[in-house]
Structure formats: structure tokens, C-alpha cells
Amino acid sequence: MSKKVLIIDDDIDFLTAYGALFRSRGCDVHTAFNTTEGRGEIDTFAPDLIILDVMMERADEGFEFAQQLLDEKIRIPVIITSSIAKAGQELFDIDIPNVRAVMQKPVDFGELTALAEKIFAGQKA
């Protein structure tokens, strides 16, 4: 059975690139342009991993959404991506357990897929 990846980003180029990357790895991929669409996908698609942009309509929308999922007891692992220079978990100082990593855009595809594979295997990212 292939893994399911939900990509939430307001930039079509990132949706397309990440989607192609994970499809080439045999994953089933759904995309959403915002967190409202993404929330609907979670119930119907049941992803194994969410790739989530941090800045969409609001500057910290991705973080708010990840916290909302946690508050709703939805434990899907999340990788947050950000266009902010030198983005990383240490920069944002977040404490949301389902957020496994924060990566700077454009993300390195090798690093992203390696991280996803660890998450799929149940390892700490």
C-alpha cells in the first residue's frame, strides 16, 4: 500500500513540484491551496504525512493549522516549509509535537524525501 501525502500550499509551483516528487516515489498525493481545503482533505483522504506551507493568507497560518490538528487529537506528522530566509525549527522555536521539521524553501528534494521516509518508517525525524 502506498503512503498518502497531503500538500498544503498557496503556490501552484510548490504544489506541482512536491506532488511530482512524491508521486515519483509511489505515493498517493492530494493537494490543497489553503488550510480550509486541507482540513477537508484530512477527513476524506486520511494522509500519512502533511507538507504544509507556513505563510499563506496569514503569516503564521501553517503553525496555527498544525496546532489546530493537535488540539483536535489529529496526530498526522507535519513537515512545515517556509520561504523565510534561514528557516528552521530552531528559528521558530515551536513546540508542536506533530511538526517533525521546518524546512526552508526551496527545499532540497533529497532531504525532504529522506525525512519523509523516516516518518513513514515510524522513526524520529
C-alpha positions as CSV (number, residue, x, y, z in Angstrom):
1,M,0.0,0.0,0.0
2,S,1.4,3.4,-0.9
3,K,1.7,6.2,1.6
4,K,-0.6,9.2,1.3
5,V,0.8,12.7,1.3
6,L,-1.3,15.9,1.6
7,I,0.5,19.1,0.4
8,I,-1.0,22.4,1.5
9,D,0.5,25.5,-0.1
10,D,-0.9,28.6,-1.8
11,D,1.8,28.5,-4.5
12,I,0.9,26.2,-7.5
13,D,4.6,25.7,-8.3
14,F,5.3,24.2,-5.0
15,L,2.2,22.0,-5.1
16,T,3.2,20.8,-8.6
17,A,6.9,20.2,-7.7
18,Y,6.2,18.4,-4.3
19,G,3.4,16.5,-5.9
20,A,5.6,15.2,-8.7
21,L,8.3,14.3,-6.3
22,F,6.1,12.2,-4.0
23,R,4.2,10.6,-6.9
24,S,7.5,9.6,-8.4
25,R,8.2,7.7,-5.1
26,G,4.9,5.8,-5.4
27,C,2.9,8.0,-3.0
28,D,-0.7,8.9,-3.4
29,V,-0.8,12.7,-3.3
30,H,-3.6,15.2,-2.7
31,T,-3.1,19.0,-2.7
32,A,-4.9,22.0,-1.2
33,F,-4.4,25.7,-1.7
34,N,-5.2,26.6,1.9
35,T,-5.8,25.2,5.3
36,T,-9.6,25.2,4.9
37,E,-9.3,22.9,1.8
38,G,-6.6,20.9,3.6
39,R,-8.7,20.3,6.6
40,G,-11.4,18.8,4.4
41,E,-8.9,16.5,2.8
42,I,-7.7,15.2,6.1
43,D,-11.1,13.6,6.8
44,T,-11.6,12.2,3.3
45,F,-8.1,11.3,2.3
46,A,-6.5,10.4,5.7
47,P,-2.9,11.3,4.8
48,D,0.2,9.7,6.4
49,L,2.1,13.0,6.1
50,I,1.3,16.6,5.6
51,I,3.7,19.0,3.8
52,L,2.5,22.5,5.0
53,D,3.4,26.0,4.0
54,V,3.8,28.3,6.9
55,M,2.7,31.6,5.3
56,M,-0.5,31.6,3.2
57,E,-3.3,34.1,3.9
58,R,-1.8,34.8,7.4
59,A,1.9,34.9,8.3
60,D,1.7,32.0,10.7
61,E,-1.2,30.1,9.2
62,G,0.8,26.9,9.0
63,F,1.7,26.9,12.6
64,E,-1.9,27.7,13.6
65,F,-3.1,24.8,11.5
66,A,-0.6,22.3,12.9
67,Q,-1.7,23.4,16.4
68,Q,-5.4,23.1,15.5
69,L,-4.8,19.5,14.3
70,L,-3.0,18.7,17.6
71,D,-5.9,20.3,19.6
72,E,-8.3,18.0,17.6
73,K,-6.2,15.0,18.5
74,I,-5.2,14.5,14.9
75,R,-1.6,13.1,15.1
76,I,-0.6,13.2,11.4
77,P,3.1,14.1,11.1
78,V,3.7,17.6,9.5
79,I,6.7,19.0,7.7
80,I,6.4,22.8,7.5
81,T,8.0,24.7,4.6
82,S,8.9,28.4,4.7
83,S,10.2,31.0,2.3
84,I,11.7,32.9,5.3
85,A,15.5,33.0,4.9
86,K,17.3,30.5,7.1
87,A,14.0,28.9,8.2
88,G,14.4,26.0,10.6
89,Q,12.8,24.6,13.7
90,E,15.3,26.5,15.9
91,L,14.4,29.8,14.2
92,F,10.7,29.4,15.0
93,D,11.1,27.9,18.4
94,I,7.9,25.9,18.1
95,D,6.6,23.2,20.4
96,I,4.0,21.4,18.4
97,P,4.7,17.6,18.6
98,N,3.2,16.7,15.3
99,V,5.6,19.2,13.5
100,R,8.6,17.0,12.7
101,A,10.6,19.6,10.8
102,V,10.7,23.1,9.4
103,M,12.4,23.4,6.1
104,Q,13.4,26.4,4.0
105,K,12.0,26.8,0.5
106,P,13.0,25.7,-2.0
107,V,13.5,22.5,0.0
108,D,16.2,20.1,-1.0
109,F,14.3,17.2,-2.5
110,G,16.7,14.6,-1.2
111,E,16.4,15.9,2.3
112,L,12.6,16.1,2.0
113,T,12.2,12.5,0.8
114,A,14.8,11.2,3.3
115,L,12.8,12.9,6.1
116,A,9.5,11.6,4.7
117,E,10.9,8.0,4.6
118,K,11.9,8.3,8.3
119,I,8.5,9.4,9.2
120,F,6.8,6.7,7.1
121,A,9.1,4.1,8.9
122,G,8.0,5.5,12.3
123,Q,11.4,6.9,13.2
124,K,12.0,10.2,14.9
125,A,12.6,13.0,12.3
